[in-house]
């Protein structure tokens, strides 16, 4: 396409200038040849101009596409950065919330505690995956919370360790840990 | 590429004015007709130059573009006629 445009441009210039300079106007057929070559030269120049305009428009479209893609990528990066920041903030809030809920449970009246209890239970139940170090402190917090609600030892052990009161080794181990946590905390 | 297409149209204008000169050289009547056409074009050109703001609004192009178009047209006619007359 581009080669065609260049050839037509060159042909237009040659057909315009060569017959006018090389041929004699006084000779009949020379004059006719000049006229024909001028008509052909106009046609070549207009065709070359049309092709060049088409190519120019294509270049503009490509440039617009490139700008659109760049803007899209920048927008995607900005969105992902915003989302990751929001996610980090949410995780931080999830870590902090059980402590806040416990503090509120200890400070607020019973009605408020009953409202907050399911939320605190859910938040305390979630981070069990975080490892054994967090597990102990969470159990301690849970015990304090249940104690604040007026629960007894057997009920708390049943709630946290899932063992019923009796002489079983599991219950004894759970009771020992309960004592360690309540006395240590 | 934009410059290329503008240059091609400019060359087309030059060649067209050379062709009109060639037509004018064929016969005295053709010369008169082309002279009349040239005079009319020159008057129209002058009017467009003087009424550039109105004409640009009518053509929906900027005044700078209209002035560039008029100057390029005048230059192409001058170059084309000059090439024909000097050859």
Interface residues (C-beta under 8 A of the other chain):
Chain A: X5 X9 X12 X13 X15 X16 X17 X20 X21 X25 X31 X34 X35 X38 X39 X41 X42 X45 X46 X48 X49 X50 X51 X52 X53 X55 X56 X59
Chain B: X1 X2 X4 X5 X7 X8 X9 X11 X12 X14 X15 X16 X18 X19 X22 X23 X25 X26 X83 X84 X87
